[in-house]
Amino acid sequence: MRGALLFFFLYLYLFALPVSAQALLQTGSQAPEFSLKDIEGKDIRLSQYSQKKAVVVLFWSTWSAKSPNALKRFEGFLKKYKDRGIQVLGVNADSQTISNEDIEKIKKLVNDLDITFPMLMDKGLKTFHEYSVIALPSTIIVSEGKIAYELPGLPLVGTEDMFDYLLVLAGEQPKKKMEPKYKPRHDAIADTNLARGFVKRKKYDVAYTLLKKAIEKDPKYMLPYVELAKLYELDGKNAEAEEILKKALSVEPDNVVVMSEFGYFLTKAGRIKEAVEILDGAVKKNSYAPAYYYHAYALAKNGQMIESLKAFESALSMNPYDQKLYSLRGEVYETGKMQKEAASDYKKSLELILKIRE
């Protein structure tokens, strides 16, 4: 058993590509094109709705407790504003391989809820991964070919803000005064995406330059801070990694992504109490699955095994397709001498990595 676990880590180190939850799901980024079949077998492409003011892409599943509410809410909105240039597309993410039984279950729920907008089957979860979905349900609003709005989960306040945004697009007055939604500078996004590519090719010097330029161009854009911190850590520069994460939090103290990554960094550095404290705050922010599994990992390191496993389950209920969740829980199981469970999670993590790389 021990040899199998060591082989798993060796495989990850040598072959697995890093998987980021924030790769594409960024306001202002180009929305990836997709072509999927609906539940009746008809091909639907995102680009066929390019003339619309906005296309709402709702990722959902039958096993997600909040998904029926999201489906009903968007159906109600569409019935009222279907002639205002808004299109809704449902993208089902029930599993990586959708069986005929799964399709019948999906059809039943869609019929029971009287959903009229197209319901697409994301077989293999290719679109799910291309959009870096981190929780189900998740909503992406595409306008003029770009991601104009993104909302993981179905948080109370965030959901109402999103529908206010849609009301404005539909030509109505929002229910409350709307603050202008921040959009990262396009050149900062481009520099960050280029840097990620250079990191994969181990051209760190170029990546450093691009990420620092992205931060200079748009200090409010959090992704280059996170990617720069990861690069510093990968390069053995932990002090610099911590400094850049603190700098990001000084700009945006409540950013759940930065809080989560900083908590995970502190956990790996052995500063467990600090990690638990910041991750306690992160999980209260919204439905961000990495916050929950980083929190779970820190709790385990703090000797709180029962609480840790509960937190892992919370993360799984949001997104069961994140390989890092399984690799971290596998490590927790292994440390707790639960070798059978550890091996199962490591296997699942490896399967997900290989599926993403296809």
C-alpha positions in Angstrom: 0.0 0.0 0.0 2.8 2.4 0.9 4.5 1.9 -2.4 1.2 2.6 -4.3 0.9 5.9 -2.4 4.4 6.9 -3.1 3.9 6.1 -6.8 0.9 8.4 -6.8 2.9 11.3 -5.5 5.7 10.6 -7.9 3.3 10.6 -10.8 1.8 13.9 -9.8 5.3 15.4 -9.4 6.5 14.2 -12.8 3.5 14.4 -15.0 0.4 16.1 -13.7 -0.4 19.6 -14.8 -1.3 22.1 -12.1 -5.1 22.7 -12.0 -6.3 26.1 -11.0 -9.8 27.0 -10.0 -9.4 30.5 -11.3 -8.0 29.9 -14.8 -10.8 31.2 -17.0 -13.6 32.1 -14.6 -12.6 35.7 -14.5 -14.8 38.7 -15.4 -13.5 40.3 -18.6 -12.0 37.1 -20.0 -13.0 35.6 -23.4 -15.8 33.1 -22.9 -14.7 29.7 -24.3 -16.8 28.5 -27.1 -18.7 25.2 -26.6 -20.9 22.9 -28.6 -23.1 20.5 -26.6 -26.1 18.4 -27.3 -29.3 19.1 -25.5 -31.5 16.4 -23.8 -33.2 15.8 -27.2 -29.9 15.3 -29.0 -29.8 18.7 -30.8 -26.5 20.5 -31.1 -26.3 23.9 -29.4 -23.4 26.3 -29.6 -22.7 29.3 -27.4 -21.8 31.4 -30.5 -25.3 31.0 -32.0 -26.6 33.4 -29.4 -23.9 36.0 -30.1 -26.6 38.6 -31.1 -28.1 38.5 -27.6 -27.4 41.1 -25.0 -26.4 38.4 -22.6 -26.2 34.6 -22.4 -26.6 33.1 -19.0 -24.8 29.8 -18.7 -26.1 27.9 -15.6 -24.0 24.9 -14.5 -26.1 22.6 -12.4 -26.7 19.0 -11.3 -29.6 16.9 -10.0 -27.6 16.1 -6.8 -26.9 19.7 -6.0 -29.4 20.9 -3.4 -29.5 24.5 -4.7 -29.7 23.7 -8.4 -33.6 23.3 -8.6 -33.9 26.8 -7.0 -31.5 28.2 -9.5 -33.3 26.6 -12.4 -36.7 27.9 -11.3 -35.3 31.4 -10.7 -33.9 31.7 -14.2 -37.0 30.2 -15.7 -39.1 32.8 -14.0 -36.8 35.6 -15.2 -36.7 34.3 -18.7 -40.5 34.1 -19.0 -40.7 37.7 -18.0 -37.8 39.1 -20.1 -37.5 36.6 -23.0 -37.9 39.4 -25.5 -35.3 41.6 -24.0 -32.2 40.0 -25.5 -31.4 37.6 -22.6 -30.8 33.8 -23.3 -30.4 31.1 -20.6 -28.6 27.9 -21.2 -28.5 25.1 -18.6 -25.4 22.9 -18.6 -25.8 19.7 -16.6 -22.8 18.4 -14.8 -24.2 15.3 -13.1 -21.2 13.1 -13.8 -18.3 12.6 -16.1 -20.1 9.8 -17.9 -23.9 10.4 -18.3 -25.9 7.2 -18.6 -29.3 6.8 -20.1 -30.6 6.5 -16.5 -29.0 9.9 -15.7 -30.6 11.5 -18.7 -34.0 10.2 -17.7 -33.4 11.6 -14.2 -32.4 15.0 -15.7 -35.4 15.0 -18.0 -37.8 14.3 -15.1 -36.4 17.2 -13.0 -36.6 19.5 -16.0 -40.2 18.5 -16.7 -41.2 18.7 -13.1 -39.9 22.2 -12.8 -41.3 23.2 -16.2 -38.0 24.5 -17.5 -38.2 25.8 -21.1 -34.7 27.0 -21.8 -32.2 24.6 -23.5 -30.7 21.9 -21.2 -27.3 20.8 -22.4 -25.4 17.6 -21.5 -21.7 18.2 -20.7 -20.5 14.7 -21.3 -17.0 14.3 -20.0 -17.3 17.6 -18.2 -15.1 19.3 -20.8 -17.1 22.6 -20.6 -17.2 22.4 -16.8 -13.4 22.3 -16.7 -12.9 24.9 -19.4 -14.9 27.3 -17.4 -13.1 26.3 -14.2 -16.4 25.8 -12.3 -15.8 25.6 -8.5 -19.3 24.9 -7.2 -22.7 23.7 -8.4 -24.8 25.6 -9.2 -22.6 28.3 -10.8 -23.7 31.1 -13.1 -21.7 32.7 -15.9 -23.1 35.7 -17.8 -21.6 36.1 -21.3 -21.9 39.4 -23.1 -20.2 40.4 -26.3 -18.2 37.2 -26.2 -16.7 37.8 -22.8 -17.5 36.8 -19.2 -19.4 39.8 -17.8 -20.4 38.2 -14.5 -19.7 35.1 -12.6 -21.3 33.7 -9.4 -20.3 30.4 -7.8 -23.1 28.7 -5.7 -26.3 30.5 -5.0 -25.5 32.9 -2.1 -28.4 35.0 -0.9 -26.9 38.5 -1.4 -24.8 37.7 -4.4 -27.7 36.1 -6.3 -29.9 39.3 -5.9 -27.0 41.4 -7.1 -26.7 39.2 -10.2 -30.4 39.5 -11.0 -30.2 43.2 -10.6 -27.4 43.2 -13.1 -29.6 41.1 -15.5 -32.5 43.6 -14.9 -30.3 46.4 -16.2 -29.3 44.4 -19.3 -33.0 43.8 -19.9 -33.7 47.5 -19.7 -35.3 47.6 -16.3 -34.4 49.5 -13.1 -32.5 47.4 -10.5 -34.1 46.8 -7.2 -31.4 48.7 -5.5 -28.6 51.1 -6.4 -25.9 49.1 -8.2 -22.2 49.8 -7.7 -20.2 49.6 -11.0 -18.9 46.0 -11.3 -15.1 45.8 -11.3 -13.6 44.4 -14.5 -9.8 43.6 -14.7 -7.8 45.3 -17.4 -7.6 43.1 -20.5 -3.8 43.5 -20.8 -3.4 42.4 -17.1 -5.5 39.3 -17.9 -3.5 38.6 -21.0 -0.2 38.9 -19.1 -1.4 36.6 -16.4 -2.6 33.9 -18.9 0.7 34.1 -20.7 2.6 33.7 -17.5 0.7 30.6 -16.6 1.8 29.1 -19.9 5.4 29.9 -19.2 5.2 28.4 -15.7 4.0 25.1 -17.3 7.0 25.2 -19.6 9.3 26.0 -16.6 10.3 29.4 -18.0 10.1 31.1 -14.7 12.0 34.2 -15.4 9.5 35.2 -18.2 6.6 34.3 -15.9 7.9 36.4 -13.1 8.1 39.5 -15.3 4.7 39.0 -16.8 3.0 38.5 -13.4 4.7 41.6 -11.9 3.6 43.6 -15.0 0.0 42.4 -14.6 0.0 43.6 -11.0 1.4 47.0 -12.0 -1.2 47.4 -14.7 -4.1 46.5 -12.5 -3.4 46.3 -8.7 -7.0 45.3 -8.0 -6.7 42.1 -10.1 -6.1 39.3 -7.6 -5.2 36.4 -9.9 -1.6 37.5 -10.7 -0.9 37.9 -7.0 -2.0 34.3 -6.4 -0.1 33.0 -9.4 3.0 34.9 -8.4 2.8 33.5 -4.9 2.5 30.0 -6.3 5.5 30.6 -8.5 7.6 31.9 -5.6 6.7 28.8 -3.6 7.4 26.5 -6.5 10.8 28.3 -6.8 11.5 27.8 -3.1 11.0 31.5 -2.2 8.5 31.2 0.6 9.2 34.6 2.2 8.4 36.3 -1.2 5.3 34.1 -1.6 4.0 35.2 1.8 4.8 38.8 1.1 2.9 38.9 -2.2 -0.2 37.3 -0.6 -0.1 39.8 2.2 0.1 42.6 -0.4 -2.9 41.2 -2.2 -4.9 41.1 1.1 -3.9 44.7 1.8 -5.6 45.7 -1.5 -8.6 43.4 -1.0 -8.8 42.1 2.5 -12.0 40.0 2.0 -11.0 38.3 -1.2 -12.0 34.7 -0.6 -9.5 33.3 -3.2 -6.5 35.1 -1.7 -7.6 34.2 1.8 -7.9 30.6 0.9 -4.5 30.4 -0.8 -2.9 32.2 2.1 -4.5 29.8 4.6 -3.2 26.8 2.6 0.2 28.4 2.4 0.3 28.9 6.2 -0.8 25.3 6.7 2.0 23.9 4.6 4.4 26.2 6.5 3.3 24.6 9.7 1.6 27.8 11.1 -1.6 25.9 11.7 -3.4 28.3 14.1 -2.9 31.2 11.8 -4.1 29.1 8.9 -7.3 27.9 10.7 -8.2 31.4 11.7 -8.0 32.9 8.1 -9.7 29.8 6.6 -12.5 30.1 9.2 -13.1 33.5 7.7 -12.8 32.3 4.1 -15.5 29.6 4.4 -18.0 32.2 5.7 -17.6 34.3 2.6 -19.4 32.3 -0.1 -19.6 28.9 -1.9 -16.0 28.6 -2.8 -15.1 24.9 -2.6 -11.3 25.4 -2.2 -11.8 27.4 0.9 -13.6 24.4 2.4 -11.1 21.8 1.5 -8.1 24.0 2.5 -10.0 24.6 5.8 -10.5 20.8 6.2 -6.8 20.2 5.6 -5.8 22.8 8.2 -8.3 21.3 10.7 -6.8 17.9 10.3 -3.3 19.3 10.8 -4.7 20.9 14.0 -5.9 17.5 15.3 -9.6 18.1 14.5 -10.2 15.0 12.4 -14.0 14.9 12.8 -14.4 18.6 11.9 -11.9 18.1 9.0 -13.9 15.3 7.4 -17.1 17.3 7.7 -15.5 20.2 6.0 -14.3 17.9 3.2 -17.9 16.7 2.7 -19.1 20.3 2.4 -16.5 20.9 -0.3 -17.6 17.7 -2.1 -21.3 18.8 -2.0 -20.2 21.9 -4.0 -17.8 20.3 -6.5 -17.0 16.6 -6.5 -14.7 17.0 -9.6 -11.8 18.8 -8.0 -8.7 16.5 -8.0 -7.0 18.6 -5.3 -9.8 17.9 -2.8 -9.2 14.1 -3.1 -5.4 14.4 -3.0 -5.6 16.5 0.2 -8.2 14.2 1.9 -6.1 11.2 0.8 -3.2 12.7 2.7 -5.4 13.3 5.7 -6.6 9.7 5.6 -3.1 8.4 5.2 -1.8 10.4 8.2 -4.8 8.9 10.2 -3.7 5.4 9.2 -6.9 5.0 7.1 -5.0 3.4 4.2 -8.0 2.0 2.3 -9.7 5.4 2.2 -6.4 7.1 1.3 -5.8 4.8 -1.6 -9.4 5.4 -2.9 -9.0 9.2 -2.8 -5.6 9.1 -4.5 -7.0 7.0 -7.2 -9.9 9.3 -7.7 -7.6 12.3 -7.8 -5.4 10.6 -10.5 -8.5 9.7 -12.6 -9.6 13.4 -12.5 -6.2 14.6 -13.5 -6.0 12.2 -16.4 -9.6 13.2 -17.5 -8.7 16.9 -17.6 -5.5 16.2 -19.6 -7.5 14.3 -22.3 
